[in-house]
């Protein structure tokens, strides 16, 4: 309830009037007599207990509640770690400006057990439809990105490729400060600095006012913000020490970067600037083997070599907020940047041979020099407007435009070994993919009705993504590169979506419920043309579909709540997964999409409980998730030494599982957070006229524990584990990452130094390592072990100027980052 109240106060959702009365005062700690910053003051009408207005204290503990009407009121003063205080019988005459006597809050010893001495804070808030996690308590993420925070959450797992999954599903929507952006989670979360994040919320069962997209719900990222006027400046730097482990990579890896956030708030204006540059390389190796079966011939090509990633991200952001009065708010935002990622896979195929009728041929060796460059340049602009009516109804509108240019070549050279000057095959495929996207939302919240809170809205989305895919092969006789028409294409994807929703929420005594429906109309045109001009095909797909949601909760006791939620979602396809023309990924791999791929439709039912005691908390949720038209990466044999990797619908996926999370304070200096998820996953369907039937139990857990040696020195150990899990044609092995962070604060907390030991291994474990295996009887068998860098040492230094907190609210990519 306190969290909801604070949200209402910060967003200005509390009802306001034209009256000019004012209530002010100061709030302090009763024992230390120190001012309390960010305490909340909520003023209620004495007659009907309706919320009138509220405020937040500044750095001096002072507050001002403006726009107060004439009448009688009572106020509730609250702040985390203190007992709430009620001020009764406050009377205001018309236009009166009343100053209350200094108010003193008393520490709640139960809530502060293990917190007050060393400054530890409760970092979780488990609610019926979402879980909220404070970013500042995940110290190992400092200097990193939102992904480093997210990996600590219950039900979340991140594999060796950096793919984020929640309850086993990689598709989810990301919101920044409540604004939906459907970019690829890895791209979005990997670019947002962790230092600028206040908390991360996971909405596991969103209602219909949210976008229907996302198999695993919504991740909402709230940037650090406050209520006090003034300037905020935070500067962060990061540098990685030289690599400890040697993976025989051609170049040493580089890890360094920095970011800043500048925020100035004065009266009606809110201005923010931000910039970031990150170089984050990762070394490693790839060890694998592929066997294909064609007739009476087996072809073996084992491999071993470099598998490293060089990645550079840099961006700039600007937002301008203007609040001319209590009824209107405008926000203008721009965001531009570049993401440049080079994946190097220089692989030696060292024992290639055939077995024909049981007879083995002589071995043949060659070296594959492979570089894949993926670059995205983007520019975004947004304009948001909110109007609050006198009746407390609210109208809001949001417009986003994005231009993104995607591209980058993949180079494949098959060379002799050890004579690298001998060129067997030299191929080059590149693409040029400009993207234009528009999203517009119009939402209306009715004044409180007798039946509850009613919301309605409309969303328009348009995407146009064209692509020019060129595949060339060098003619060894002429030395010139020549077009390969069967692998080259031009594509044009247009997707138009209209959506409208109606949502009703209400509370009756201990019961709370919500029901809603969202109607979505989608038109998709995918035009495909090959470079030989022999093929020009238009693939069309449309649907009109309702998406339903419902939630029910019962507060059995003050510290125990039961919940039941149902929701429906859709996961829409990317252009990459629709282009059927192959792209050469490795010497032994082609990759292509399916122009007839269907969206995935998801039904989810979950029920569970939330329990709190003293300063500890626990939640458990049982869930069932069904994914129709499940899209998986599957393989076929292209020829005796090349597999064709295809993204296609393979059937229906189902998950039945249990998720749990708890935050515990063991002593005054020691706290722990645990999140776990176990589920049974199954895939049933068919691909290429052959059945798909896979199932297995999967589990993951994220554990971190923090110990505060002194008020300015603490240490945190984190361990993230993901068990083996099945795919449509095989399985992925277990994957885990242990890390240790030591934090030292200086200058009253304004200067913070973090030392991070990431992916602890010491040559004794198999951290940051994952094996992927696929199998199709009588066709192929593949197994590949990805071994990425361990024992990485990183220093992060952060300095904050001005005690007030950052209010920056930056926009994020809607379309292009999903295609990246």
C-alpha positions in Angstrom: 0.0 0.0 0.0 2.8 2.4 0.8 4.5 1.7 -2.5 1.2 2.4 -4.3 0.7 5.6 -2.4 4.2 6.8 -3.2 3.7 6.0 -6.9 0.5 8.0 -6.9 2.2 10.9 -5.3 5.2 10.9 -7.6 3.2 10.7 -10.8 0.8 13.4 -9.7 -2.2 11.1 -10.0 -3.6 12.3 -6.7 -6.7 14.4 -7.2 -6.1 18.2 -7.3 -8.4 21.1 -7.2 -8.2 24.8 -8.1 -8.0 25.9 -4.4 -4.9 27.6 -3.2 -4.7 26.4 0.4 -1.3 25.0 1.6 -0.1 22.7 4.2 3.6 22.6 5.1 6.0 21.3 7.7 9.2 19.4 8.6 9.7 15.7 9.4 12.6 14.4 11.5 13.9 11.2 13.1 12.8 11.3 16.8 16.0 9.8 18.1 18.7 11.5 16.0 16.7 14.7 15.2 18.0 14.4 11.6 15.8 15.4 8.7 14.2 12.5 6.8 14.3 12.8 3.0 11.7 11.2 0.7 9.1 10.7 3.5 5.6 10.7 2.1 2.7 12.9 3.3 -0.8 11.9 2.2 -3.7 14.2 3.1 -7.2 12.7 3.2 -10.7 14.2 3.5 -12.0 13.7 7.0 -15.6 13.1 5.8 -15.1 10.2 3.4 -11.3 9.3 3.7 -10.7 10.1 0.0 -7.2 11.1 -0.9 -6.9 14.8 -1.5 -3.2 15.5 -2.2 0.3 14.6 -1.0 3.9 15.4 -1.1 7.5 14.1 -0.6 10.0 15.7 1.8 13.2 17.3 0.4 16.8 16.9 1.7 16.0 19.1 4.7 12.9 17.1 5.6 10.5 19.8 4.5 7.3 19.3 2.6 4.7 21.5 1.0 1.2 20.2 0.0 -0.3 22.8 -2.4 -3.7 23.2 -4.0 -5.6 22.3 -0.8 -9.3 23.1 -0.6 -11.2 24.4 2.4 -12.3 21.7 4.9 -11.3 19.2 7.5 -8.6 16.6 6.9 -6.2 14.1 8.4 -2.7 13.3 7.2 -0.7 10.1 7.1 3.1 10.4 7.4 5.2 7.3 6.4 8.6 6.2 5.4 10.3 2.8 5.0 11.7 1.7 8.4 9.5 4.0 10.5 6.2 3.7 12.1 3.5 5.6 10.2 2.1 8.6 12.0 -1.5 10.0 11.7 -2.2 13.7 12.2 -5.9 14.1 13.0 -8.3 17.1 12.8 -6.4 19.4 10.4 -8.7 22.3 9.5 -8.0 24.7 6.6 -9.9 27.9 5.7 -10.1 29.1 2.1 -6.6 30.0 0.8 -5.1 29.4 4.3 -1.4 28.5 4.4 -0.9 26.4 7.5 2.5 25.3 9.0 2.4 22.2 11.1 4.7 21.7 14.0 7.8 19.6 13.4 6.8 16.0 13.1 8.9 13.2 14.5 8.9 9.6 13.2 9.8 6.7 15.4 11.9 3.9 14.1 10.1 0.6 13.6 12.6 -1.8 15.3 11.0 -4.9 13.7 11.4 -3.5 10.2 14.9 -2.2 10.9 16.3 -5.4 12.3 19.6 -5.8 10.5 19.1 -2.6 8.5 19.6 0.4 10.8 23.2 -0.3 11.9 24.8 -0.9 8.5 22.3 0.8 6.2 21.0 -2.3 4.5 17.6 -1.9 3.0 14.7 -4.2 2.0 15.2 -4.6 -1.7 12.1 -6.6 -2.7 8.3 -5.9 -2.8 6.2 -8.9 -3.8 2.7 -8.0 -5.0 -0.2 -9.9 -6.6 0.6 -9.1 -10.2 4.3 -8.1 -10.0 7.5 -8.3 -8.1 9.7 -5.2 -7.5 13.4 -5.3 -6.8 15.6 -2.4 -5.7 18.6 -2.1 -7.9 21.0 -0.6 -5.3 21.0 -3.8 -3.3 22.5 -5.8 -6.2 26.1 -4.5 -5.8 27.6 -6.9 -8.4 25.6 -5.0 -11.1 27.3 -1.6 -10.4 29.0 -0.3 -13.5 27.2 -2.8 -15.6 23.8 -2.7 -17.3 20.2 -3.6 -16.6 20.9 -7.2 -17.6 23.3 -7.5 -14.7 20.4 -6.5 -12.3 17.9 -8.7 -14.0 20.0 -11.9 -13.7 19.4 -11.8 -9.9 15.6 -12.0 -10.1 13.5 -15.2 -9.4 12.6 -17.2 -12.5 15.2 -15.3 -14.7 18.0 -17.1 -16.4 20.7 -15.9 -18.9 22.5 -18.4 -21.1 26.0 -18.3 -22.6 24.8 -16.3 -25.6 23.4 -13.6 -23.2 19.8 -14.5 -24.0 17.5 -13.6 -21.2 14.6 -15.9 -20.3 11.8 -15.7 -17.7 10.2 -19.0 -16.8 12.0 -20.5 -19.8 10.5 -17.9 -22.3 12.8 -15.4 -24.0 10.0 -13.1 -25.3 8.9 -10.3 -23.0 8.1 -6.6 -23.2 10.4 -4.0 -21.7 9.0 -0.7 -20.3 11.0 2.3 -19.1 9.2 4.3 -16.4 6.0 2.7 -17.4 6.3 3.4 -21.2 6.2 0.2 -23.3 9.1 -0.5 -25.7 9.1 -3.8 -27.5 12.8 -4.0 -28.4 14.9 -7.1 -28.0 15.5 -7.6 -24.3 19.2 -8.3 -24.7 19.7 -5.1 -26.7 17.6 -2.9 -24.5 18.8 -4.2 -21.1 22.4 -4.3 -22.4 22.5 -0.6 -23.1 20.8 0.9 -20.1 23.4 1.7 -17.3 22.7 -0.1 -14.0 23.7 3.1 -12.2 20.8 5.0 -13.5 18.2 2.4 -12.4 16.2 2.7 -9.1 14.2 -0.6 -9.4 13.2 -3.3 -11.7 9.6 -4.7 -11.7 8.5 -7.9 -13.4 4.8 -8.0 -14.2 4.1 -11.7 -14.7 0.5 -11.4 -15.6 -0.2 -7.9 -17.1 -3.7 -6.6 -17.6 -5.1 -5.5 -20.9 -4.1 -1.8 -20.7 -0.6 -3.1 -21.5 0.6 -4.2 -24.9 -0.4 -7.8 -25.6 3.1 -8.7 -26.8 5.5 -10.9 -24.7 5.4 -14.5 -23.7 6.8 -13.9 -20.2 5.1 -10.7 -19.3 6.6 -7.2 -18.8 9.9 -5.9 -17.3 9.4 -2.3 -16.1 12.6 -0.4 -15.4 12.3 2.7 -13.2 15.1 5.2 -13.4 16.3 7.0 -10.3 14.2 10.0 -9.5 13.3 12.3 -6.6 11.1 15.3 -5.8 13.5 18.0 -4.8 14.3 20.8 -7.2 17.9 21.3 -8.1 20.7 19.7 -10.2 21.8 16.0 -10.1 25.0 14.8 -11.7 26.3 11.2 -11.7 29.4 10.1 -13.4 30.4 6.5 -13.7 33.6 4.8 -15.1 34.4 1.2 -15.6 37.7 -0.6 -16.5 38.5 -4.2 -16.8 41.8 -5.6 -15.8 43.8 -7.7 -18.3 42.4 -11.2 -18.9 43.7 -13.9 -16.6 42.8 -17.0 -18.7 44.3 -17.6 -22.1 42.0 -18.7 -24.9 44.6 -18.3 -27.7 42.5 -15.5 -29.2 44.1 -13.4 -31.9 43.6 -10.2 -30.0 43.4 -9.3 -26.3 40.0 -8.3 -25.0 39.2 -4.7 -23.9 36.7 -3.7 -21.3 36.2 -0.1 -20.3 33.6 2.7 -20.5 31.7 5.4 -18.7 28.4 7.1 -18.5 26.8 10.2 -17.1 23.4 11.4 -16.1 22.7 15.1 -15.7 19.3 16.2 -14.4 18.0 19.7 -13.6 14.6 20.3 -12.0 13.3 23.7 -11.4 9.6 24.7 -10.9 7.8 23.6 -14.1 10.9 22.3 -16.0 12.6 19.0 -15.9 15.7 18.7 -18.2 17.9 15.6 -18.5 21.0 14.7 -20.5 22.7 11.4 -20.6 25.6 9.8 -22.5 27.3 6.4 -22.4 30.2 4.6 -24.0 30.9 1.0 -23.3 33.6 -1.4 -24.8 32.8 -4.8 -23.5 34.8 -7.6 -25.2 34.6 -11.2 -24.3 37.1 -13.9 -25.2 36.5 -17.6 -25.5 36.6 -20.8 -27.6 34.3 -23.1 -29.4 34.7 -26.9 -29.5 32.3 -29.0 -31.5 31.6 -31.9 -33.8 29.0 -32.4 -36.6 28.1 -35.6 -38.2 25.7 -35.8 -41.2 24.2 -39.0 -42.7 23.4 -39.2 -46.4 22.6 -42.6 -47.7 25.5 -44.9 -46.7 27.9 -42.0 -46.1 28.7 -40.5 -42.7 30.6 -37.2 -42.8 32.5 -36.0 -39.7 33.9 -32.6 -39.2 35.1 -31.9 -35.6 36.3 -28.3 -34.9 38.1 -26.2 -32.3 38.9 -22.5 -32.3 38.3 -19.0 -31.2 34.8 -17.8 -30.3 35.1 -14.2 -29.1 33.0 -11.0 -29.2 34.0 -7.4 -29.5 31.2 -5.0 -28.7 31.0 -1.2 -28.6 27.9 0.7 -27.5 27.7 4.5 -27.4 24.6 6.7 -27.2 23.3 10.1 -26.2 19.9 11.0 -24.6 17.9 14.2 -24.0 14.5 14.7 -22.4 12.6 17.8 -21.6 9.6 17.8 -19.2 7.3 20.7 -18.8 4.4 20.9 -16.2 2.6 24.3 -16.8 0.0 23.5 -14.1 -1.4 20.7 -12.0 -3.5 19.5 -14.8 -1.0 19.2 -17.7 2.3 17.6 -18.3 4.5 17.4 -21.5 7.6 15.3 -22.1 9.8 15.5 -25.2 12.6 12.9 -25.7 15.4 12.1 -28.1 17.7 9.1 -28.1 20.4 8.3 -30.6 23.3 5.9 -30.7 25.3 3.1 -32.2 25.7 -0.6 -31.3 28.6 -2.4 -33.1 29.1 -6.1 -32.4 31.7 -8.3 -34.0 31.7 -12.0 -33.4 34.9 -13.8 -34.4 34.8 -17.6 -34.9 38.2 -18.6 -36.4 37.8 -22.4 -36.3 40.1 -25.2 -37.3 38.3 -28.3 -38.7 41.0 -30.7 -37.9 39.8 -34.3 -38.6 37.3 -34.1 -41.4 36.6 -37.5 -42.9 33.9 -39.7 -44.3 32.8 -43.2 -43.4 31.4 -45.0 -46.4 30.0 -48.5 -45.9 32.1 -48.7 -42.7 35.3 -47.6 -44.4 37.0 -44.4 -43.2 38.5 -42.0 -45.8 41.7 -40.1 -45.2 41.4 -37.0 -42.9 41.2 -33.5 -44.4 42.0 -30.3 -42.5 41.1 -26.7 -43.2 40.8 -23.4 -41.3 37.6 -21.3 -41.4 38.2 -17.5 -40.8 34.8 -16.2 -39.8 33.8 -12.7 -38.7 30.2 -11.5 -38.3 29.7 -7.8 -37.8 26.3 -6.6 -36.7 25.8 -2.8 -36.5 22.7 -0.7 -35.6 22.5 3.1 -35.9 19.3 4.6 -34.5 17.5 7.9 -33.9 14.3 8.1 -31.8 12.0 10.8 -30.8 9.0 10.8 -28.5 6.3 13.2 -27.3 4.0 12.5 -24.4 1.1 14.5 -22.9 -1.1 13.9 -19.9 -4.1 15.9 -18.8 -5.9 15.5 -15.5 -9.5 16.7 -15.4 -11.2 18.3 -12.4 -13.3 15.2 -12.0 -10.0 13.2 -11.5 -10.3 11.6 -14.9 -7.1 11.4 -16.9 -6.3 11.6 -20.6 -2.8 10.6 -21.8 -1.2 10.4 -25.3 2.2 9.1 -26.3 3.9 9.3 -29.8 7.1 7.6 -30.8 9.0 7.7 -34.1 12.1 5.6 -34.8 14.5 5.3 -37.6 17.1 2.5 -37.5 19.7 1.4 -40.0 20.7 -2.2 -39.4 23.5 -4.0 -41.3 26.9 -5.6 -41.3 28.7 -8.2 -43.2 29.6 -11.8 -42.4 32.9 -13.0 -43.9 33.7 -16.7 -44.4 37.0 -17.9 -45.7 37.9 -21.6 -45.9 41.7 -21.8 -46.0 44.3 -24.5 -46.1 46.0 -25.7 -43.0 48.7 -25.2 -42.0 49.2 -23.4 -45.4 46.7 -20.5 -44.8 47.6 -18.9 -48.1 45.6 -21.5 -49.9 42.0 -20.3 -50.4 39.4 -23.0 -50.9 36.4 -20.8 -50.6 35.9 -17.1 -49.9 32.4 -15.8 -49.3 30.9 -12.6 -48.2 27.3 -11.8 -47.3 26.0 -8.4 -46.1 22.8 -6.6 -45.7 21.4 -3.1 -45.5 18.2 -2.8 -43.5 16.6 0.6 -42.9 13.6 0.5 -40.6 10.9 3.1 -39.8 8.5 2.6 -37.0 5.6 4.6 -35.4 3.7 4.0 -32.2 0.8 6.1 -30.9 -1.2 5.5 -27.7 -4.3 7.3 -26.5 -5.5 6.3 -23.0 -8.4 7.5 -20.8 -9.0 6.8 -17.1 -12.5 7.5 -15.9 -13.2 9.2 -12.6 -13.8 6.6 -9.8 -17.1 4.8 -10.4 -19.3 2.8 -8.1 -18.3 -0.4 -10.0 -14.5 0.5 -9.7 -11.8 2.1 -11.8 -12.4 1.9 -15.5 -9.8 2.5 -18.2 -9.9 2.4 -22.0 -7.5 3.2 -24.7 -6.3 2.8 -28.3 -2.9 2.0 -29.8 -1.6 2.4 -33.4 1.6 0.8 -34.5 3.2 0.7 -37.9 6.5 -0.9 -39.0 8.2 -0.8 -42.3 11.4 -2.8 -42.6 13.1 -3.2 -45.9 16.2 -5.2 -46.6 18.8 -5.7 -49.3 20.7 -9.0 -48.7 23.7 -9.6 -50.9 25.6 -12.9 -50.9 28.8 -13.0 -53.0 31.4 -15.7 -53.6 34.9 -15.2 -54.8 35.8 -16.7 -58.2 39.2 -18.4 -57.5 40.1 -18.1 -61.2 39.4 -14.4 -61.7 39.8 -13.2 -58.1 36.5 -11.3 -58.3 33.5 -11.7 -56.1 30.3 -12.8 -57.9 26.7 -12.7 -56.8 25.1 -15.9 -55.6 21.4 -15.3 -56.6 19.9 -18.2 -54.7 21.2 -16.7 -51.4 20.5 -13.0 -52.2 17.2 -11.2 -51.8 15.3 -8.0 -51.3 12.6 -7.9 -48.6 9.9 -5.5 -47.6 7.9 -6.0 -44.4 4.9 -3.8 -43.5 3.0 -4.5 -40.3 0.0 -2.5 -39.2 -1.6 -3.0 -35.8 -4.8 -1.4 -34.3 -5.6 -2.2 -30.7 -8.2 -1.1 -28.2 -8.8 -2.2 -24.6 -11.2 -1.9 -21.7 -10.1 -2.6 -18.2 -12.0 -2.6 -14.9 -10.4 -2.8 -11.4 -12.1 -2.8 -8.0 -11.6 -3.7 -4.4 -14.3 -4.9 -1.9 -13.1 -5.3 1.7 -10.3 -8.0 1.6 -10.9 -8.8 -2.1 -9.4 -7.1 -5.1 -10.1 -8.0 -8.7 -9.6 -6.9 -12.3 -11.0 -8.0 -15.7 -10.2 -6.7 -19.1 -10.2 -7.4 -22.8 -8.0 -6.1 -25.6 -9.0 -6.4 -29.2 -6.2 -6.4 -31.7 -6.2 -6.2 -35.5 -3.0 -7.0 -37.4 -2.1 -6.8 -41.1 1.2 -8.2 -42.2 2.6 -7.9 -45.7 5.9 -9.5 -46.5 7.2 -9.0 -50.0 10.1 -11.2 -51.1 12.2 -10.8 -54.3 15.4 -12.6 -55.3 18.3 -11.0 -57.1 17.8 -13.0 -60.3 14.3 -11.5 -60.6 12.8 -14.9 -61.1 10.8 -14.8 -57.8 8.6 -12.0 -56.5 6.2 -13.2 -53.9 3.9 -11.4 -51.4 3.1 -13.3 -48.2 0.2 -11.9 -46.3 -1.1 -12.7 -42.8 -3.9 -11.0 -40.9 -5.8 -11.6 -37.7 -8.5 -10.1 -35.5 -8.1 -11.4 -32.0 -9.3 -10.6 -28.5 -6.8 -11.0 -25.6 -8.4 -11.5 -22.1 -7.0 -10.9 -18.6 -8.2 -11.3 -15.1 -6.8 -11.1 -11.6 -8.2 -11.9 -8.1 -6.5 -11.5 -4.8 -7.6 -12.0 -1.2 -5.8 -10.4 1.8 -6.3 -13.2 4.4 -4.2 -11.4 7.0 -2.1 -8.2 7.1 0.9 -10.3 6.3 -0.6 -13.0 4.0 -2.2 -12.5 0.5 -3.4 -15.1 -1.9 -3.6 -14.4 -5.7 -5.0 -15.9 -8.9 -4.2 -14.4 -12.4 -5.0 -15.2 -16.0 -3.6 -13.5 -19.1 -3.2 -13.9 -22.9 -0.3 -12.6 -25.0 1.2 -12.7 -28.5 4.9 -12.9 -29.6 5.2 -11.4 -33.0 7.9 -12.5 -35.5 11.0 -10.5 -36.6 12.0 -9.8 -40.2 15.1 -11.9 -39.7 13.0 -15.0 -38.8 10.9 -14.5 -42.0 13.6 -14.2 -44.6 13.9 -17.6 -46.3 17.1 -16.8 -48.1 20.1 -18.4 -46.3 22.8 -16.4 -44.6 26.2 -18.1 -44.0 26.9 -18.1 -40.2 29.8 -20.6 -40.1 31.5 -23.0 -42.4 29.1 -25.7 -41.5 26.0 -23.5 -40.9 23.4 -21.7 -43.0 20.7 -19.7 -41.3 17.3 -18.7 -42.6 13.7 -17.8 -41.7 10.3 -18.9 -42.8 8.1 -16.4 -44.6 4.9 -18.2 -43.4 5.9 -18.2 -39.8 2.9 -17.5 -37.5 2.9 -15.4 -34.3 3.0 -17.3 -31.1 -0.1 -17.1 -28.9 0.2 -17.6 -25.2 -2.2 -18.5 -22.4 -1.0 -18.2 -18.8 -2.6 -19.1 -15.5 -0.9 -18.6 -12.1 -1.8 -18.7 -8.5 0.1 -18.3 -5.3 0.7 -16.5 -2.0 2.7 -13.6 -0.5 3.9 -13.8 3.1 5.8 -11.2 5.1 7.1 -11.3 8.7 9.2 -8.7 10.5 11.6 -7.5 7.8 11.5 -10.8 5.8 9.4 -11.6 2.8 8.5 -14.7 0.8 6.3 -15.5 -2.2 5.5 -18.7 -4.1 3.6 -18.9 -7.5 2.5 -22.0 -9.3 1.9 -21.4 -13.0 0.8 -23.0 -16.3 1.9 -21.5 -19.6 0.9 -22.7 -23.1 2.5 -21.4 -26.3 0.7 -22.2 -29.5 2.7 -21.9 -32.9 5.9 -22.2 -30.9 8.9 -20.9 -32.9 12.1 -22.9 -32.5 15.5 -23.0 -34.3 15.6 -26.4 -36.1 18.1 -28.0 -38.5 18.0 -29.9 -41.7 20.9 -31.2 -43.9 21.8 -28.8 -46.7 24.7 -31.0 -48.0 27.2 -33.4 -46.5 29.1 -30.7 -44.7 26.6 -27.9 -44.2 23.5 -27.8 -42.0 20.6 -25.5 -42.6 19.3 -23.7 -39.5 15.7 -22.6 -39.8 13.4 -20.6 -37.5 9.9 -22.1 -37.9 6.7 -23.1 -36.0 7.2 -26.5 -34.5 4.0 -27.1 -32.5 2.9 -26.3 -28.9 5.0 -25.7 -25.9 3.8 -26.1 -22.3 5.3 -25.3 -18.9 4.0 -26.3 -15.5 6.1 -24.9 -12.7 6.6 -23.3 -9.3 8.5 -20.1 -8.7 9.7 -18.8 -5.3 11.5 -15.8 -4.0 12.6 -14.6 -0.5 14.6 -11.9 1.1 16.0 -12.7 4.6 17.9 -10.7 7.2 20.1 -13.1 9.1 21.9 -10.7 11.4 22.4 -6.9 11.6 25.2 -7.1 9.0 24.1 -10.1 6.9 21.2 -10.4 4.4 20.4 -12.8 1.6 18.1 -13.0 -1.4 17.0 -16.2 -3.1 15.0 -16.8 -6.2 14.2 -20.2 -7.7 12.1 -21.7 -10.5 11.4 -25.3 -11.3 9.1 -26.4 -14.2 8.3 -29.3 -16.5 8.7 -28.2 -20.1 7.3 -30.1 -23.2 7.2 -29.5 -26.9 4.8 -31.4 -29.1 4.3 -30.9 -32.8 6.0 -31.6 -36.1 8.6 -30.2 -38.4 9.5 -31.2 -42.0 6.9 -34.0 -41.8 8.5 -35.6 -38.8 7.2 -35.5 -35.2 8.6 -33.3 -32.4 8.1 -34.6 -28.9 10.5 -33.4 -26.2 10.1 -32.9 -22.5 12.2 -32.4 -19.4 12.3 -30.9 -15.9 14.2 -27.6 -15.8 15.3 -25.5 -12.8 17.2 -22.3 -12.1 18.1 -20.3 -9.0 19.7 -17.0 -8.3 21.3 -16.4 -4.9 23.1 -13.4 -3.5 24.2 -12.6 0.0 25.5 -9.3 1.3 27.7 -8.7 4.4 28.4 -5.2 5.7 31.8 -5.1 7.5 31.4 -1.4 8.3 28.9 1.3 7.2 31.2 2.1 4.2 32.5 -1.4 3.3 30.4 -4.4 2.1 30.8 -7.5 0.1 28.3 -9.5 -2.0 28.5 -13.0 -3.5 26.1 -14.0 -6.3 25.5 -17.3 -7.9 23.2 -17.8 -11.0 22.5 -21.3 -12.1 20.4 -22.8 -15.0 19.9 -26.5 -15.5 19.9 -28.5 -18.7 16.8 -27.9 -20.9 15.3 -29.4 -24.0 14.9 -27.8 -27.5 12.9 -29.1 -30.5 15.8 -31.2 -31.7 18.1 -31.6 -28.7 19.2 -30.0 -25.4 21.2 -27.2 -23.9 23.5 -28.1 -21.0 23.6 -26.5 -17.5 25.1 -23.0 -17.2 26.2 -21.0 -14.1 28.0 -17.8 -13.2 29.5 -17.1 -9.7 30.6 -13.6 -8.9 32.0 -11.6 -6.0 31.8 -7.8 -5.4 33.4 -5.6 -2.8 32.1 -2.1 -2.4 33.8 0.8 -0.6 32.2 4.2 -0.1 33.8 7.6 0.5 32.8 11.2 0.9 29.5 10.4 2.7 28.5 8.0 0.0 29.0 10.3 -2.9 32.0 8.4 -4.2 31.8 4.6 -4.6 34.4 2.1 -5.6 33.3 -1.4 -6.7 35.7 -4.3 -7.4 34.0 -7.2 -9.3 35.3 -10.7 -9.7 33.1 -12.0 -12.4 32.6 -15.7 -13.5 34.7 -17.1 -10.7 36.4 -20.3 -11.9 40.1 -20.6 -10.7 40.5 -23.5 -13.1 38.4 -25.7 -10.8 34.9 -25.1 -12.1 33.2 -24.9 -15.5 31.8 -21.4 -15.1 30.4 -19.5 -18.1 30.5 -22.6 -20.3 27.6 -24.3 -22.1 27.2 -27.2 -24.5 24.4 -27.2 -27.1 23.5 -30.6 -28.7 21.0 -31.3 -31.6 20.0 -34.6 -33.1 17.9 -35.9 -35.9 18.2 -39.7 -36.3 19.5 -40.8 -39.7 20.1 -37.1 -40.7 22.6 -35.4 -38.3 24.2 -35.1 -34.9 25.8 -31.9 -33.6 27.4 -30.9 -30.3 29.1 -27.6 -29.6 30.7 -26.4 -26.3 30.9 -22.7 -25.9 33.6 -21.8 -23.5 33.6 -18.1 -22.5 36.0 -16.0 -20.4 36.1 -16.6 -16.7 37.8 -14.9 -13.7 37.2 -11.4 -15.1 38.3 -8.5 -12.8 36.5 -5.2 -13.2 36.8 -1.8 -11.3 33.8 0.6 -11.2 34.0 4.1 -9.9 30.9 6.3 -9.4 30.6 9.9 -8.2 27.4 11.7 -7.5 27.2 15.5 -7.3 24.2 16.9 -5.3 22.3 14.9 -2.8 19.0 15.1 -4.7 18.3 12.1 -6.9 18.1 11.8 -10.6 14.7 12.0 -12.3 15.9 11.2 -15.8 13.4 9.3 -17.9 14.9 8.3 -21.2 13.1 6.8 -24.1 14.2 3.5 -25.6 13.9 1.7 -29.0 10.6 0.3 -30.0 11.3 -1.5 -33.2 15.0 -1.7 -34.3 16.6 -3.2 -31.3 14.3 -6.2 -31.6 15.6 -6.8 -35.1 19.2 -6.4 -33.9 
